[in-house]
Amino acid sequence: MSFIIRILFFLGDLVLLNLGVVLSLHMVNGPDSAHISDDVYLLIFSNLAWLYLSLVSNPYNLTKAWSVSKTVKTQLAFLFIHLLVVASLIFFFNKSYSVYQIGFIYLMFIPLFFLWKIATFYLRKIFTAELLTKNFVLVGNNEISSEIRKYYLSNPDLGYRFLGYIDLGNGGNELVSRIRVFHTNNEIHEIYCCSSQLSNSALKPLVDFGLDSLIKVKVVVDSMATHQQTIRLDRFDQELGQNVAIIPLDGTRNQFIKRVFDLLFSSVFILLVMSWLLPIIALLIKLDSKGPVFFIQPRSGKYNKPFNCFKFRTMKVNVEANSMQATKDDPRITRLGAFLRRASIDELPQFFNAFIGNMSIIGPRPHMLKHTEEYSKLVEQFMARHYVKPGITGLAQCLGYRGETKDVVDMENRVRMDRYYIENWTFWLDIKIIFLTVVSLIRGSDKAF
């Protein structure tokens, strides 16, 4: 089970547990304020017991290899142990609760507990039903690669399709050439390297190819099968836990951290800033020129998939908006638009993009579709910048590569910075970029176009 689903189950279970406790207390005690202090103790006992047992026994470590009966038995055993721990805490702290009161908690909680999990699994299937099948190849034909192939073949609901083995050869550029030819005839989404003979220097060309081709490269090392003849499928079911993510944001935990940060940061900004600034800017735009408040433009997103990017309109309505880049002293820019661009206020609606999820707070800046098509032919490794979600700001922007790209060298510098960010992402690098962006805005910018 993925890390995100385990977190979702944990939080949902806590909410339902507390709901069961509160409803039980209300049914038994009613609105009697004399029992409030005792009610708080029961809430504390229930939550502490759940947190402790979750850390000790890891009840969310379920796998698709388990049968339904085994899963139900395991979960019921966990609930029973939780009841025993809560009862022990009540006895230890000398608190008195009726059997009916405790019984009501589990009578309401247990059905909700299982219904919540069933609903989550079905919703997950609905939302992932339209996702394309993930085609994967295995580099190296050995025991580990064989087990991976068997696992995905026996679990077709995961949506993985095995395309074939790729011979390691001498590694490096020779391996990349073979995969490139294979990819030309068979679209590849993920590459699993299952050979310990592939050194870091030989792996680098493969990683570069993966970034440029928007293909995930994973390494499954021999040490994962230590002390056993084959990979344990119940452990391998924790999908990327058995793989070494070459690109940091391929890791499920890193993706989760970044998405939570995007949600929290964008939500706070929308509530505290956009809630009052948006109506003011909207009114000024309407007074300054005819046309809509927002300029919504298709741009290149993650995996080069188009999305609608939001901006405040800074130009007069024109037919070249989606094909011609703004330049200095561009006659299409309105008087208010020039100010909004200099202060980067025109980009603020992209916090809604970050909240929705088609952009991130930090990442490579998204380009018009036409520019992506043009620069992908002129700049080497340009497409690698679409390996992650585009950002409101990025490493290139906070280091001065902003505004108009006058020549190919400007774009090459941006791509170099974007590649560094993708290959070296950390949460603290995101924080540093935000700080540098704020400093850059305070110092002022020559972005007048």
N, C-alpha and C positions, 0 to 999 in steps of 0.2 A: 504494500500500500504506500502511495506517495507521501512524502513529508507533509505536503499541504493538506491532504485529506485527513491525515492523522491529527493535525492541529485543528482542523475544522470539527472533527468528531469530538476532540477533547473539550473545546469551547462550548459546543452544542450540548454535550453531556452535562457540563457544569451548570449551564442555564436551566436545563430540564430538571436536574437534581434540586436546584434551589427553588424552582417553581413547585416541585412536588412537596418540599418542606414547607413552603409558605402556605400552599393550599391545605396541607394537612393541619397545620397550626390554626388556620382560620376556621376549618371545619370543626375542630375539637374545642378550641378556646373561644372562637368568635372574636369580637372586638374588645375583649377583656384586656385592659392595659396592665393589669397586675401580673400577667404572664409574659410581658414583653422581654424582660431580661432573660428568662429561661428560653424563650424563643430564639434569641440571639445566640445562646450557647448551642442550641441544636443545629443552627445554621453553620456555626463555626466548626462543630464536630464533623458534620457531614462533608464540608468542603475540605477540611484538613485530611480526613480519611481518604477522600477521593484523590487529592493531590499526592499524598504519600504513596498510595497503592499504584497510582499511574507511573510514578517514578521508579518504584521497586519492581513491579511486575510487567510494565509496558503492555497494557491490554489492547493497544492499537496496532500491535505488530501482527496484524492478520495478513494472510496471503491468499492468492487465488488458488493455491495448491490445496488449501483446506476444504473439506466438505462442509455443507451447511450444518449438519448435525454437530460436527466438531467445533465450528464457530459458535453456535448457540450454546453448547455445553461450556465452552471456555468463558463466554460472556456471563452466563448465569453463575458460574463459579466465582467470577470476579465480583459480581453484585452480592453474592452471599458473604464473601470475605469482607466486603465493605460494610455490610450489616453487622458483622461480628466486631469489626474495629470500632464502629460507631457505638455499639452496645458497651464495649470495653471502656471507651472514653466517658460515657454516661455513668458507668459504675465507678470509675476511678475518681471522677469529680463530684460524685455523690449527688447527681441530679436525678429527679424523678419525672419520668414520662410514661404515659399509659401505653400498654401494648397496642391498643387501637391507634394511637397517635403515630407510632413508629410503623405500624402496618399500613396505615393510609399512605405514608410517604412512598413506600415501595409498590403499593398497589397502583398508584398513579404514575410513578416514575418508570417502572419496568416496561409497560406497554409503549410509553413515549420513547423510551431508550431504544427499543428495537424498531419502532416505526420511523424514527429519525434516521437510523442507519439505512433502512430499506429505501426511504425517500431519497437520501443522498446518493445512493448507488444508481437509482433509476434516473435521477436528474443528471448525474454525471454522464450516463449513457446517452440521454437526450441531447445534451449540449456538445457531446463529442461525436455524435452520430455522423455529422457532415464532414468531419476531419478526414483528410486524405490518408490513405494507407501509407505507413512509413516503410519505405524500401531500405533494406540494409544489406551491407556486404561484410564479410569477415576476412580480415587480413591474417593469413596463417591458417593452416589446416592441421589442428592438433586437438587434444582432448578438451581443452577449454572452449575453443570455438565450436566444437561438436556439441557440447552441452548447451551453449547459448542457442545454437540453431534448434536443437531439440525442444528447448524451453519455449521459444516463440512459436514453433510449430504446434506444440500441445496447448498453447494459449492464444488461439486466433482472435479472441475478443480484444486483445491488446492492440490490434491493428498493425502488426509488424509483418512484413513480407520479405522472406529471405531470397536474395537475388543470386548469390553465389560466393564462392571463395576467391580471393585474390592472392596469387602467389607472391610471397615477400620479395623474392629475387635478391638483389643487392640493396634493396631499400632506397630511400632518398628519392632522387628524380626518376629513377627507373620505375619505382613503385607508383609514383604520381602519374607517370605516363600511362601505365597500365590502367589505373583507375580512371584517368581522364577519357581514355578510349572506351572503357566500359560504361562510363557515365553518359557518353554521347549517345549510346544506343539504349541504355537503361537508366532512367532517372534514379539517382541515389539520394537518400535523405540523411542516412547515418552510416558511419564507417566505424567498425569495431576492430581495433588492433589487438590481436591475441598472441603476439609473439614477443618473448623477452629479448630476442635478437635485434630488435629495432631500437637503436640508440637514440638519444635526444637529438643529435645532429641529423640523423637520418629521418627523424620524425618531423623536424621543422618544415621541410618542403610539403609534407602531407598536411600539416596544420594550415600552412599558407594557402594551399589548394582548397582546403575545406572552407576557410574564411571567404575566399574569392568566389567560390561556387555556392556559398550558403549551405554547406553540408556540415553536420556535426561530426566531429572526430572524437572517439572515445578510446581509452586504453584500458584493457582488462589484463592485469598483470598476474603472473604465475603465483605470486605469494598469496593470492586470494583463495587458492585451492590447497594451501598448506595443510598437512595432516589429514587430508582426505583425497580419495581417488577422483571424485568429481565435485563440481560446484553444487552446493546444496540449493535446490530450487526454491525452497522457502525463503532463503536469504537473498537469492538473486531476484526474487519478486520485489524487493525494495529497490527496484530498477537501477537507478544511477548510483546506489550505494555500493554496488560491486564494480563500478567503473570509475576511472580517474578522469575527471572533466578537465580537458586541456584548456578550454576557455572558461574563465571563472563563472560567467553567467549561464553556462550550460548546467551548472549545479542547481538542483532543485531548491536547496536552502538559500543560496544566493539570490535566485529568482524571487523566492518568497520574501526575503528581506527587502529587496529593491522595490517590489510591488507594494508591500506594506508602507514603506517609506514614501513612495509616490502618492499613495492614497491619503496618508496622514498629512503630508506637506501640502498637497493640492487642496485638501478639504479645509485646512486651517487658513490657507491663503484666500480661497474663495469666500469663506465666511467673514474673515477679518478685513479683507481689502476689496475684493471684487464686489462684495455686497453693496458698498457705497460708491466705489469708483466707477463701476460699469454704468450706472445711470447718468453720471456726470459726463463721462466720455461720450456716451451715446447721444446725449443732448447736444454736445459741442460738435460732433460729427454731422448731425442733422442740420445744425445751423450753418456749418461751414460749406457744405456742398450737398448736391442731390445724390441720393443713392442709399443703399443699405448701411447699417451700422457695422456689420461684420463682413469681412472678406473671407469666404470659404473656398479653399483651393485644394484640389487633389495633389497629394505629394507622395513621395516614395517612403514606405514604412518598413517595418521589419520584414525580412525575406523579400524585400522589394515589392511588397503588396501595397497598392494605393490606399490612402485614407484621406479623409477630409480634415485639413488643417485649419484651425480657426485663428483669425487675426482681426484687429480693428482695421476698418478700411482707411487707407491713407492716400489713396489715389482717386482721381475722377474715374467713373465707370468707363472702361475701355475694353476693346476686343483683344488686346495683346497681353492682358494681365496674366494669362496662363502660359505664355510662351516667351515673353520678353522680360528679362531681369531689370529691376529698377537700377538706375545709374545716378551719379551725382548731378544735381540740377535738372533732374528728370521733370519735364513740363507736366507730366501726368500727376505728380505729387501735389496734394493740396497744401495750403498754408499750415493748417493744423496737422496734416499728415507728416510734414517735415519735422515738426516738434515731436510728435509721437514716435517717429523713427529714431531721432537723436537720443531720446530718453528710453528707447526700447519698450515703450508702453504698448506699442502695437502688437507685441508678442504675448501680452498677458492673458488673452483668452485661451492660449494653449494650456493653461492650467486645467481647463475643462477637458482638453484632450488627455492630459495626464491622469485626471480623475477617471475618465472613461476607460483608459487603458491602451489606447493606440499610440500614446507617446509616454515618455518618462520625463522626470524632472531633469535628469542628466543623461546625455547621449549625443551622438552625432546629429547635427542639424539636418532636418529633412529638406530635400530639394524638389523643385518642380519636376514632373515626370519627363518633360522634354530635356531638362538639364541632366537628369540621370542617364537618359539614353545617349546624350552627346558626350558627357564626361567619361562614361564607362568605356568608350572607344579611344579616349585620349589619355586617360590617367591609369597607370598600372595599379592593380589591386583596389580600384575604386569601389567595386561592388561589395567589398568586405565590410564597408561601413554600414551596410544594411543587415548585418548579422544580428544586431540588437535593435531594440526600439529607438527611434529618434528622440532627441531631447529638446527641452526648452532652451537649455544652454549646454555647453560642453567644454571639453578640455581645449579644443581649438579656439573657441570663442573667448574664453577667459584669458587666453594667452595672446589675444590680439588679432586672430584671424577671423574678422567679422566683416559684415557688409558685402559689397560687390566683389566678385571674383573677376579681376580684370584680365588675367591670363592663366594659362595652365599651371604655372608655378604656384600661384595662390591656392589652387585646388589641390595640388600635390602636397603642399604644406598642411592643409586641413586633413587630407586623407591620412597623412603620417601621424598626426595627433590623434585622429579617430581610431586608427589601428592600435596605437599605444594604449588608449583607453580601453578598448575591447579586450586586449590581451593581458592587461594588468589591472582590471577592475578590482576595487575593494570598496566597502562601504565608506571608509574614511577618505578615499579618493573623491567620492561624490561630495562629501562634506567640504573638502578642500576646494573643489571646483565651485561650489555655491559661495563660499567665502571670497574666492578670487573674483567671481562674477560681481558680487556686491561691491567689492573694492573698485573694480573696473568701471561700474556704473557711477560710483561716487566721484571718481576722478574725471569722468566725462568721456564721451566717445565722439569720434568723427563720423559716425554713421549717420549721414544726412540723406540717405537714399534708400 
